[in-house]
Amino acid sequence: MTELDLLVRARRVLTQNGESAGSVGVVDGRIAEIGPYDADWRAAEVVELEPELALLPGLVDTHVHVNDPGRSEWEGFETATRAAAAGGVTTIVDMPLNSLPPTVDVEALRIKRAAARGRVHVDVGFWGGAVPGNTGELAGLHAEGVFGFKCFLLHSGVDEFPPLGGAELADAMRVVRDLDSMMIVHAEDAGTIEHAPQPHGRGYGGFLRSRPQQAEMLAIEQVIALAEETGARTHVLHLSSADAIGVLAGARASGLPLTVETCPHYLSFLAEEVPDGATTFKCCPPIREAENRERLWRGLADGVIDCIVTDHSPCTPELKRLDSGDFGVAWGGIAGLQVGLPAVWTQARQRGFGLGDVVRWMAQHTADLVGMRHKGRIAPGCDADLVAFAPDEAFLVDARALAHRNPVSAYDGRPLAGVVRRTWLRGREVTGGEPHGQLLRRGER
């Protein structure tokens, strides 16, 4: 056998066949061999992990707001991808909004790629945006390699990325169908939220009432109806309302090309426990009550919810209005890219799930969602994106110690289980020094 570039031995290797002791051999950035722990292979570099460490595939986070260029003081490619690697995420797909310009045409995509080039510590792909008036731009963005198109059904939080009305959404979904692409939807109904009590002040309950579960239900029903009408592949973003699980299950059972994600914060936090003025917990849709959280976990167990992504949506401390604690005016978004894996693992193991389940939700299924069959799994021919993870090691989150640009996170001070010790991207360790991530295009390796 040709000498390997890298050989990693571990007492716990997570593959699609389960968990066992083994060796993983890497040549030219790809997994060449998987064998027994004591495989007699020659390699330029041999790494033997400590017995308590598990070797996982690098996670694929398909919902990340990097905000670069234009609002790089909120995050930025260097800090976002360094944080991703520190959290065991080796591939991200960047959202088309909060950067300036938003990624709604080919020129904006080129500007964004130019901002990222040479600065990314993990691999980075890009979503395009679907906004009023840009239906004619979708084919060009698709040809340039975006992984699909994001839209909102209500105000996005930034004026330069307006929502689609019902007819506009239908037209865009027909284009997406003809391109064999995918529409990903922030599904909250604008009318319901407009008529809900407006949020203000330091109490979380007021904010929660301003984003009722019915808003998600109505929007998801609209999306399902249009997916049925158009035949477009459709993905429901950041599901927070477990009330919608039944209708989603029915749509999937009928054969609609529909997938669903949720986020670590909906699976971790409870509305009942959000302190007054703690605007770090504000996100849209919102963190809901304990009973709702448990139904989301059942939705994952039942396969109605396909995957877990962070929806990393950071901002500066000033935008979170930490001084006033006013939920009505604070930016809505949770920074959690670096801690998504331990946050999910902490909750998952309490409910009897294993590391294999977490890998399936956060690596394999997310990679499959965007057609990256060479990512998110430890298998021959796949990219050697690997993570050494200590599942039984505990730590206390310190937002100031995270690699995110700003020390603002709802996870600050929270005890979590699971520590990422080392991360490899295509067989090369990510140290946070010289970046060696690649910019990805749909259908290319």
N, C-alpha and C positions, 0 to 999 in steps of 0.2 A: 504494500500500500504506500502511496505517496506520503511523504512526511507531512504531518499536519502543521498548520500555523499555530493553532491553539488547541489544547486538550483540557477540558474541565471535568473533574471527577466530583461527584456529589452523592451523598447517602440518600438524598431525596431529589429526584428529577421528575418534574411535572411534564408529562407528555399527554397526548390524546388517549393513550392507552392506560393512563393512571399514573400512580406515583411509585417509584422504585429507585433503588440505587443504580447508578449508571455513569457512563462516560459520554461526553459529547465532544466530537472532533470537528474542527473548523478548518476549511481551506478557502482562501480568497473571499472571506467574509460570509460564507454560507456554511450551513451545517452539512458536513460530508458524511459523518458516521455517528450512530448512536449504538452503544454497546454496553457490556457489563462493566461494573466499577473497576475491575482489575484488568481491563483490556490492555493488551501489550502493544500499544501504538507508539510510534515515534512522533514527537512534536517539538517545534521550536520553543514553545512555552507550555508548561504544565501548571495547572492550578488545581489544587486539591482543597475543596471547601471543608470547613469545619463540620463536624457531624450534625450540629444543630441547624445548619443552613439548608434551605431548599433552593434548588435552581429552577427558576420560573422563566417562561418566555417574556420578553419585554412587552409591557402593556401598550395598547394602542388607544389613545384618547382622541376621539373624533369630535369633541366639542370643547374647543379652547379659544378664548378671546385674547389674542396677543396684543392688539391695539396699536400695531406698528405697521406703517409710519403714521404720524399725525398726532397720536396720543401715547407716544412711547413713555411719557412720564407715568402712565398708568401701569405699564409692564414693559414690553419690548422683546424682540426675538432672543437676545442673549440671555436675559434673565429668565424668561419663560422656559426656554429649552434647557437651561442649566437646572432649573427647579424640576422640570420633567424628569431628567435623568436621575436626579437625586431621589425622586420618588418612584423609580422603576419604570417610568414611561419612556419608551424609545421611539415612538412615533406619535405625532400630533397632527390633527387637521384643524387649520385655523379658520375661524369664522369670518364672514365678509364684512361685518360691521364693527364700529367703534374705531377702526382705523380711518385715516383720511388720505386719499379718497376711499370710500367703501368699494368693495370688489364687485362692482356691478357692470363692468365692461372690461374689454381686453387690456386697454391701456392702464386701468387701475390695477389689474392683476400683475402687469409687468412692473409697475411701480412697487407693488408689495414684494414681489420676488427680488427686485433689486435691493430693497431694504433688508431682506433676509439673507441674501447670498453671502456666504463666508462667515456668518454669525451664529449658526445654529448648531447646538450640541447634540440634537437628535434629528431624526428625519421629520420633514414638515411637508404636508400637503395643504391644499387650499380648497375651501368651498367658494362657489360663486353666490351672488345675491340676486333674488328676484324681487324687483320693486316696480311700482307703476311706471309704465313707459319704456321698460328695457327688455321687453319680450324679444325684440330683434337682436339683442346682444347675447342671448343665451347660447345660441349655436356657436358663436365665436369663442365664448368662454369654455364651452364643452370641448371644442377642438384644441384649446390651449391646455386642457388637462385637469380642469377642476373636477372634484369628485361628486358634485351635485349642486343643488341650489337651495338656499335658505330664504324663507319668507316669514313675515309676521302678519297676523290678522288684527293687530292693534298697534298702537304707537310703540316703537322699538326702544324708546329711551333716548334716541338721537334723531334729530330732524332729518339728517341726510340719508336715512334708511327708512322710508315710509312704508306703511303696511299695504297689502293688497286687499282690494274689495273682492266680493264673491265672484263676480264675472272675470275680474283680472286674474284671480287665482285659477279659475277654470281654464282660461286661455293659456296661462303659464304652464299648467300641468299637462295640457295637450302637447305643448312644445317639448316639455321634459320627456313625455312618453315617446314622442317621435325620435328624440335623441337617444333613447334607451338610457336615460339618466335617472335621477332621483330628486324628488322634492322633499325637503326637510322643513318642518313647520313648527313655529312657536304658536301653540294652539291655546289661545285664550280669546274669548269672545269680547269684542270691543264694547258692544252695546250693554252687555251685562255689567261690565266694570264701570262704564260711564254712569250707570244708574245705581251702583253700589255706594255705600257711605264713603266719602273721600277720607283718606288717611291723614292724620296729623297727630303731633305730639309724641310722647315717649312710650306709650303703651303699645306692645306688640299686637294685642287683640284688635285694636282699631285697624292696623295695617292688614291683618288677616281677613277681617270682614270686608275690606276693600277689594280683595281678590278671591271671591267665593268659588267653591268647587264647581258650581253650575257654569261658571265661565269656561272652565276647561271642558266640561261635558259638552256644552253646545258647540264649541269650536271643534272638538274631536269628531262629533257627529257630522259636522259640515265637511270636515276633511275626509271622513270615511265615504260620505256620499259622493264627493268629487273623485275620490280614488276609484270608486265603483263605476262612475260615469265615464271617466277618461282612461282608466287602465294604467295610470301612471304609478310607478313605484313611489311609495310615500312613507316617510318616517316621522313619527311623532316625537318631538324633542322634550326633554326634561319633564317627564310625567310626574306631577306632584299629587294629583288627586286620584286616590284609589277608587273613587266612585265610577271612574271611567273604565275600569278594568273589564267589567262585564261586556260592555259594548265593543271594546277592543278585541276581547276573546271571540265574540261572535263574528266580527269582521274577518279575523284571521281564519276562523273555522270555515268561513265561506270561500276561502281561497284568495282573498284580496292580497296584493303585494304590499303588505303593510308591516312595518317594524316599529318598535317602541323602545325608548331608553328612559332611565331614571338616573338620579345622581346621588353621590355619597351623602350630601347634606339632608336629602329627604329620607334617607335610610338611617341617619344617625341622630339628628336633632329632633326636639319636640317643641311644638308651639307653647305648650304649658310651661316650659322651662326657660324660654327666652326672657332675659331680664329687661326691665324698663330701660329704654335708651340704648339698648345693645344693637345698634344699627348694622354691625358687622353681620348679623343674621338676616338682613333684608335681602331677598331675592325674589324674582318673578318668573314663574308662579312661586307662591310662598311655601315655607316649611309649615307643615300642618300637624295635627294632633297625634297622640300616641297610637290610637286605634287605626288611624289612617296609615301610619308607618308600618304597622304589622301587616296590613293588607297589601302594601307594596312588596314586602318581603314574600308574601304568598304568591303575588303575581310573578315574581322572579322564579320562585320554586316551580310554579305551574307552566312556565315558559311563555306567558303572555307578554311579559317584559323581557326583551332580548338581551339588553346590555346596560352597563353602568359607565357613565362618563362624568367628568368633573364639572362641566360647564364653568370652567375657571373664568371668572369675570371680575378682574381686579380693578381698582381705581386708587387714586391718591387718598390719604387720610382725610383731607379737607372735604372731598366729595361724599364721604361717609357721614359727615356732620357729627363727628364724635363729640364735638363740644356741646351741641344742643341735644343730641340723641333723638332728633325728630324724624320719625319713620316716614313722614309725608314728603320730605324733601331730600332724604339721603339717597345716594346711588344704590340701585338694586343689583347686587351681584356678590357672589361669594368666591374668594380666592382659596382654592384648595388643590391645585395641581400637584404639589409635592406630597400631600398627605392623603390623597384619594385612596391609595392601596391600603395603608394601615387603617384608615377610617372604615373602609368596607370590611376588611378582615376582622377588625375588632367586633363589629356587629354580627358578621356572618358566623363566626365560630361560636358565638353565644346561642345561635339558633340551630346548631348542628350541621352547618355547611362546612365543606372542606376547602382546602386551597385550590383543588381542581375546579370547584364551582366558581370561585373568584376569578381564576384564570379564564374560564369560559366566558364569563360576563364582561371582563375588562380587557381581554386580549384577543381571544379567538373570535368571538361574535362581533366585536368592533372592527377587527380586521376584515371579516367577511362582509360587514355592512358596506364598506367602501371598496370591496373587490381586491384587497391586498392579501391574496392567498399565501403569499410568501412571508407574511408577518403574523405575529400573535400566537405562534406555536413552536414547540421544539420538535422538528421533524426534518428528515433529510431534504436538502434542496432549499429550505427556508433560510432567510437571513439569520445570521447568528446574533440575534438580539437577545441578550440573556441578563438575568437579574439574580444576584445572590441575596436571598431574603431570610431574615431571622424571625420566624413567625411567633416565637415565644418570648421575644425580647420586648419589654415595655418602655415607653418614653412619654414625656410630657411635652406637648407642642409648645414651642416658643416662637411666636411669629417673627421676632427679631432675628432668629437664627435661620429662617427659611431663605431660600435663594430667590423668592419672589422679589420684585423691585421694591414693593412697599410692605412694611410690617403690619399689615391689616388682614386678619383672618378670623372667621368665626371659630376656628379650631384652636385658637390661642388658649393655652392653659388646660387643654383637654388631654387626659391620659389615653394613649392608644397602644395597641399591640401590633408588633411587626415593624422591623427596621430593615431598610434597604442598605446592604453593606457595599455592594459593588454592582455596576451596570456596564454591560458591553454592547456596543452598537456595531453590528456586522463583524464581530470578533475582536473589536478594538475597544479597550476600556475607556469609558467616559470619565474624565477626571475633573472637568470644569475648567481645564486649561485651554489648549488649542481646540477650537470647535471642528468636528469632522462630520457633522450631519449633512444630509443631502436634501434638496428640494424635489419633491415627488410630483409626478404627473399621473393621472389616471391611466391604468393599463401599462405603465412602464415600470421597470425595476431599477 
